[in-house]
Amino acid sequence: MHGIFEIIGAIQLRKEIDNEWMLILSGAISVLFGLVVLIAPGAGALGLVWAIAAYSIVFGISFVALAFRLKNHRHEPAAG
């Protein structure tokens, strides 16, 4: 579910942020990881630990990259 919400959020923020593809990529990786774990639950515990570690590293790097992109973004309050 997390990956799907990331993809939806990236699509909704498309006009607000640049390079929303990073958030879409992160969401796609999350969805793929979930599918792999769902399809092959019989994989060894060590293999699952390695997969979680690789996912966490890629997910963390993508969020750090997104954070640097959003660092200078300013939200303008709505007029009213």
N, C-alpha and C positions, 0 to 999 in steps of 0.2 A: 504494500500500500504506500509506503514511504516514497518509493521511486515514481509511482504514478502521480502522487501529489507534487513531486518535484517537477515533473514534466508539465503538469497543468499550470503550476505556478510560473514556470518559465514562459509558457505561452501567454499567460495573462500579463506578465511583466515585460513582454517583448518591446513595447513602446517606451518603457521606463528605463531599461538598462541596455547596455551594449554587451555583445557577446553572450547572449542568453543561451547559446549552444553549450556552454560549460555546465549550466544547470540541467539542460536536457540530457547531456552526456552522463552526468552523474545519476540522473533518474533512470536512464536506460541501463546503466551498469547495475543499479540496484534491482531493477526488474529482472535482468538476466541472472543475477546472482540468486534471487529468490526462486526463479524457475529451475536453475541447476540443483539447488538444495531440495526442491520439491520433487523433481524427477528422479534424482539419485540419492535417496536418503540412506541407502545401504553403504555409501562410501565410508571408508575407515575414518575414525575419529581424528587421526593425525591429518589426513587429507582435508577434512572439514576445517580443522584449525588453520591449515595453510591457506585455504580458500578465504576464510574470514579475515586472516591477516592481510592477504593481498587486496581484498575488497576494502578493508579499512584504510590501507595506505592510499589506494587510488581515490577513494571517497574523500579522505582528508586533504590530499593534494588538490583535488578539484574544488573543495570548499575554501581552502586558503587562496587559490587563484581567484575565485569568485569574490572573496573578501577584499582582496587588493583592488579588484575592478570596482567594487562598490564603495571603497573607502572615501572617495571624493564625491560620491553621489549625494545630492541634497534633495530632500523631499520638500516641495513647496506646498504650504498650507492652502487649503481650498479657500476661495474668496467667499465671503459671506458675512 
